[in-house]
Amino acid sequence: MLGDQLDPDGPHFADFDPARDRLLLIEAPGEARHVWSHKARIALFLSAMRHFAAEATARGLPLVYVALDDPDHADAPHLVQRLARVLQSTGAGELVVIEPGEWRLARAIEDLCAARGVALQVLPDSHFLCSRAEFAAWARGRRELRMEHFYRGMRRRHRVLLRADGEPESGRWNFDAENRSGFPKTGPGEIPAPARFAPDAITREVLALVERRFPDHPGGLERFAWPVTRAQALAALDRFVAARLEHFGRWQDAMWTDTPFGWHALLSSSLNLKLLHPREVVAAAERAYRERGLPLPAVEGFIRQVLGWREFIRGVYWQFMPQLAQANMFGHARRLPAWYWSGQTRMRCMREVIGQTLAYGYAHHIQRLMVTGQFALLAEIDPRQVADWYLAVYVDAVEWVELPNVAGMALYADGGRFTSKPYVASGAYIKRQSNYCDGCAYRPEARSGERACPFSTLFWHFLVKHERRLAASPRTMLMAKNVARLAPAERDAIAARAAQMLDNLDAL
């Protein structure tokens, strides 16, 4: 079982025979260094794995567990190296695995078993509500892959938020337009706290191990309080539905200083570790609508993320790998600024979001898409470096979900295979959705000059540079028309300031 497959009722156990079979979990330092992983991300995986192993042992399941510091594997840092040794030492004739969530690991395990003559059985991941084969069948013959079409089919197939006649509740499939508000100028007000969990003995041991083995890795562990067991994950789900779901929808795109979680669910790490099943998460939200009368826009907006976007993005990953990992339509090649790892930048929005990320290993979808992600696109940063950063710094990051969101959604590096336009905006968007611009060294309304907001300058630079491409699409034609109105002098001023910024990204 891989570290993100910790489902006690997973397909592994359908025909598990304790007299013949062994359950295998492997901790490997190479997985923490494959990208320069946040300490909290490393700790979450290790703690969840160790708790799962303890529960499996209590169930009487015969277990082989390779710990991070296992002396028998000290010279084998990589997961597949350690797997090879276990296969050899046990004389196993067959390896049974659930579909890995990374193309890299899937190919490496296949190659290992082929080289060793070990039979390999790959089980479909029953955790998802749309299998890889089902998604491929849905995608076949479609010129464009659009989440909204997929989502409506999933609603119908799983009978979620439907009336008796099979039509959507209130006659609408999507309430996204109602779910984009920024907080009022007075701030978010009081928000009920999400469930957080004090580290127990196992987690405390893991935190100490991570500090000892990975002292130079980014982020901190002082605020580590993520769910690491199924019981904790269920408690986190209950808390969200009971206290936070009601206002999640309206404020899901809002950002504010000293408000790291807003009204968000904080369930993605538990879903991605398989401590929660999406079916039970969706069902809990729908019950809140039907039994408690929670606002439909809030409930639908949340369900769309789980039943729609999450399932869709996993299908997209397997549809376009391995080419997706190399996607770079714009040919961007600039180095990721050093302050992505420290937060030490004069841009207050980036400082706030990266600081929060380093503290918690978490930022919500708008912070990722429209702050750190959008800047990487506008600053022409190499998509591979950006994707590695996202995979490294977030506790919920597994490549099947991280890479399509970064390469396709944030960077448009794949040329719009499943998105209809680049998600770009000037600093005015960030000002509207947050208070980050208050007291910033830059002015969001300025697109040239010394105090011009980098988002605004680089946004207009992007529009000018890609004016012809934007004019050719109905979704971006308005952007091109706005560029056409720029006077030549203004274009020159934007180009000059953008060149200064792009040549000195580390100094912004």
N, C-alpha and C positions, 0 to 999 in steps of 0.2 A: 504494500500500500504506500503510495506516494504521500508526501506531507500535506497535500491539498485534497486528499480523498478519505477524510476521517469520518465516514458515514458508517455507524455501527450496523446498519441494515443494508449495506451496499451489496452489489451483485457478487462480490467475493464469497459471501457466506451462503449462497443458495445451495451449493453442494459441498461445503467445507466438511472434510472428514478429519476429526482430531487424531484418529489413529494413523492417518497417512500424511496429512497436510500440515504445513507450518505457515503461520502468518509472519510476514517479513516487513519490518520498517527500518529505514536506513537514514541516519543523520550524516550529512557530508559537508565539510567546510567549503568544498568547491561550489556548492549551491549558494552559499552566502557571498562568494566572491565572483561568481559568474557575472554579476553586476555588483557594484560597490554598495551592498545592501544596507539600508537603515537598520540600526540596532534593534528597533522595535519590530521590524519585519522579521528579522532572524529569530528574535525571542518569541514572537507569536507562533511561528511554525514549530519551533522546538518544544515550547510548552504544550501546545495542542497535541503534538505527537506523543509526548510523554504521558500526558493525561489519558490519551486514547489507549496507549499501551497498558497503563495501569488498569483501565477498565476491561480491556481484553483479557488480561491475566485473571482478573476477578471473575470473568465469565468462564474461565477454564480453557481458554484457547491457547494451544501451544504456540509460543512466540519466539521468533529470533529478532533481537533488537540490536542494531549496530549504533552505538552512541558516538557522538562527535569526537570524543577523545579516546575511543577504543584503541588500545595499544596494538592490537592485531592489524589495525588498518591505518596506523600512523603515517605510513608512506604512500597511502592511497587516498588522496583528498577528494576525488570525484565520485559521485554517486554510482556511476556505471562501473568504475574500478572496484568499488566495494561490493557491488552486486555480483561482479564476476567472481570475487573471492568467496562469497557466500555460496554461489552455485557450485563452485569447485569443492569447497569444504563439506558441504552437505550431500554432494552427489545427486542433487535434484535432477529429475528427469523432465520436469515441466515447470514453466513459470507462468503463472496466471496473473494478469494485470488488468486493471481498468484503463480505458483509453487515457493516456497522459494528457495534461492540459497544455503541453508545450511540444511543438513539432520537433524541437531539438532532442528532447528526451525520448519521444516516441521512436525516432529513427535510431538513436543510440542503443536503445533496448532491443530493437529488432536486429540490429547489426550484431550485437553481443550474442544473442541467442543463436543466430545463424552461424556465427563463427565457432561457438561452443557445442553446436549440435544439440541444444536444449529446445524442446518443444515450447512454443510460445502461444498462449491463448490470450487474446485481447478481448475483454468484455466491454460492451457498450456502456457508457456512463449513464446509469439510470437516474442520476441526480437531475438531469435536464429534462424539460418538458417537450423538447423538440430534438430528436436524435440528429446526428450528423447526416445520416442517409436521408432522413425526412427533409432536412433543410436543403440538401443538394437537389432533391426531387422538386421542392418548391422553387428553387432558383433556376432550374433548368429551362432554357429558352427565354428567360426574361432579359430584356435589353438593359434594364436598370433594376437594381435591388434597392427597395425602399422599405424602411422599417414599418411605416404606417400600414402598408398592405399586408406585411407579415403579421403585424400585431393584431389586426382585425381578424385574420384567419385563426390566430391563436386564441383570441377571445371566443370565437365561435366553437372551435374544436374543444376547448376546455370548459365551455359554458360559464364564463366569468363576466359578471356585470351585464347580464342579458335579461331582457324581459321574457315573459312566457312565449311571445311570438318570435323569439330569436333575434330581435333587434336590440340595440344597445340601450341601456338605462337612459332615460330622458331624451332618447332619440339622437344622442351624439356619441361618437366614438372617442373623441379627444377633447380635453379641456385645457390644452397647453396654453391657450391665450389667456386664461384666468390665472395661470401659475407662473407669472414672470415679474411680480412686484418686487421692488426694492423696499427696504425698511423705511418708515417715515423718518423725517429729519431728527426727530427726538430719539431715534434708535429703536432697537428691537423690543425693548421692554423685557419683562420677566419671561423666561423660557424654562419650562420644566426640564430638569437635568435628565440626560439619558442614563441608562443603566451603566454603571462602571463597576469593576470588580477588583478588590484588593488582591494582590498576588498572594497565593498560598505557598506552602513549602516547596512544591515542585516548581512553581513559577519563580520564586525567589532564587532557587538554585540555578535556574536557567538564566535569569538576569545577571547573576554573578558570573556565570560561564561566558556569556556574551561579552560582558565588560572585559573579561580576562583575555578571551581569544580574539576579539575584534575591536581593540581599543581605538583604532584609527578610523573606524567606519563612521558615517554621518549619523546625526540624530542623537537623542538621549532616551533614557529609560526611566527617568524620574516620574513621568506621568503614565507609565504603562498600566492600563486597567482594562484591556480588551478581553472579551469572552474567550476562554480557552477550552471549554467543555460544552457538550450539548446542553446540559442543564443551564449553564450560564447564557448560552445563545438563546434558548427559549425564554429566559427571563428578560433578556434584552429586547426580544420581539414583543413580549407582553407589555413592557414598559413603553415602547414606542407607540404601539397601537392604543394603549390606554391614555397616554398623556401628551403625545406629540404629533400623531398622525393628523389630527383635526386641523392643524394650522400648517402642516408640511407643504401642502400644495401651493398656497398663495406665496409663501416666502422661500420656496426651494431655490430660487435664483439669487436671493439676497445675500450680501456680504457685509460684515461689520467687524471693526477691530474688537479684540478680546471676546469674540463670539465664535470659537473654533468649530462648533457643531451646528449652530442654528437650530432648525427644527428637523434636521435630518435623522435618518433611522440608525445609522452606524451598524448596519447588518451585513454589509457587503463582505467583510472579512469572514464572518460566520458562514455566509452562503458559499463563499469561494473555498473555504476549508471543508465544506460539506457537513458542517455541524448543524445547519438548517437546510431543509428542502424547500425549494421555491414554491412547491404546491401548498405547503402549510403557511408560508408567508403570505401568499396571495389570498388564501382562504381566510386568514385572520383579518386581513384588511377588508375583504368583502363582508365578513360578518359584522365588522364595525359599522359599515354603511347600512346594512339591512336591519341590524338589531338595535343600534344606538343612534342611527340617523346622522352619522358623520357626513360632512359635505362631500358630495360626489366629485367635485374637481380635485379635492385632496386625495381621496381614495383612488380615483382613476389615475391621477398623476403618478402616484406611488406604484400602482399595479403595472402601469405602462413601463416603468423602469425595470421591473422584475420579469414580468411575463413577455414584454415586448423587447425593449432594448437589450437586456442581458442575454436572452435567448438568441436574438438576432445577431448580436456581435460575436457570439461564439460560433454560429454558423458561418459568418463571414470569415472568421479567422481560418477555419479549415477549408473553406472554399478557395481562398487565395494564397495559402501558404505553399511553398516557402517564399514565393515572389514578394509577398507583402512586406517581409522583413527588409527587402532591398529597395522598396518604393521611394522614389525621389524625383517626382515629375518636374519640379522647379530646378533641380540640380543644385540645391542648397548645400554648402560645404563649410560654413563657418563653425568655429569651435564653440561648444557650450560655455558661456561665461562662468568664471570660477564662482561667482556669487550665487549660482544655482545651488551650490553645496553649502553656502554659509548664510545667505540672506543679506549680506552686506552690500546693499545697493541704495542709491538715493531715491529710487522709485518706491514710494511708500506701499503701493499695492503689492509689488513683488516682495518687498521686505516683509510685509504682513503674512502673505500666503506661504512663502518659503519658510519663514520663522515658525509658523504654525505647523507646517509639514515636518520640520525637523524636530519639533517638540512632541508631536503626537503620531507621526507617520500617517497623517490624514489631512485631506482637503476635500471639499465637496465638488460636484461636477462642474459648476460654473467657475470656481476658483481654478480648477485644472484646465478647463477648456478655454475660458476667456481671459485668464490672467497668464499663468505660466505657459500654457499651450499656445495661445495667440501670439505672445511675445516671441516664442521660438520660431513661429512661422514668419512673422514680420521681420525678424532679425536674421532670417535666412540661415538658420542653424541646421547642421547635418541631421536629418531625421533619425539616423541610427543612434547618435549620441543622445537625442531627446528621448527616444524610446527606452534606451538603457537607463536614463535618469528616472523616468516614471516607474519602470520595473523595480528600480532600487529603493525608492524613497517611500512608497505607500504600502501599508500593511496588507491591503486587500489586492495587491498586484500579483496576478498570475498572467502569463503571456497571452493566453487565449482572449482575455478581456482587455489587457493593457495595450497590446500592439495595434489592433484595429482602431481603438479609440484614439491613439496617438497618431498613427500614420494616416488614417482615413479621416477621422473627425477633426482633430486639432490641427494637423499640418496639411491636410489635403494632398499629401505626398503621392497618393495612389491615383490622383486625377479624377476623383469623384466616382469611384466604383459603387459606392453605396451612400454617398452624400451628394446633395445637389449643388452645393456651393461652398467656397471657403468661409469659415466662420471668423470673420475679421470685423473690427470696429475701432473707432477712435477712442481716445481717453474719455470722451463724453459718456460712453457706455459704462465704464467702470465708475465714473462719478455718479451716474444715475442709480447704479445697483449697490453702492457702498458708501462708506465715509472715508475710504482710503485716500482720496485726493486732498482731504483737509490737512493742511500743514505740510504738504509734499513740496519738494524742491522744484517740481515741474508744474506747469499749468496745462490742464487737459484741453482747454479751448485753443491753445496755441499750437500751430503745426510747423512753424519755423521760428528761428531765433534761439538764443541761448537757453531760455526757460521753457521751450516747447516740450510738451510731454512726449517721451519716446514712442508711446503707443500712437499718438496722433500723427507725429511726423512719419513714422514708419508705415502707418496705415495708408496715408496719402501717397507715400512713396510706392507702396505695393500697388495701389490702384493705378498710378501713372505707369508703372513698369508693365502691368498686365492689362492695360486698358483695352487692347484689341480682343484679348481672350474674354474679358468680362462683358464686352459689348455683344459677344456672340451668343450669350446665354440669357434666356428670359429671366432667370433667377437673379442675375447680377447686372442686368442691363442698366438699372437705375444707378448703380455705382459708377458705371462708365459714363453716364450722362453727367453725374456730378463732377467727375474729373474733367470732362469737356468744358465745363464752365470756368476752370481755373485760368487765370491770366498767365501769359508766359513768364512774367516776373515772379509770380507766386510759385509756379512750377520750378523755376530755377532755385528759389529760396528753399523749397522743400528738398530738392535734390541735393543741395549743398549741405543742409543740416543732416539729412539722412546719411550722406557719405561720412560725415564726421562721426555720427553715432555708430555706424556699422564698422568703422575702422577702430573704434575704441569701446567695444561693448563692455569690457571689464570695468570701465570707468563710469558707467552710467549710474 
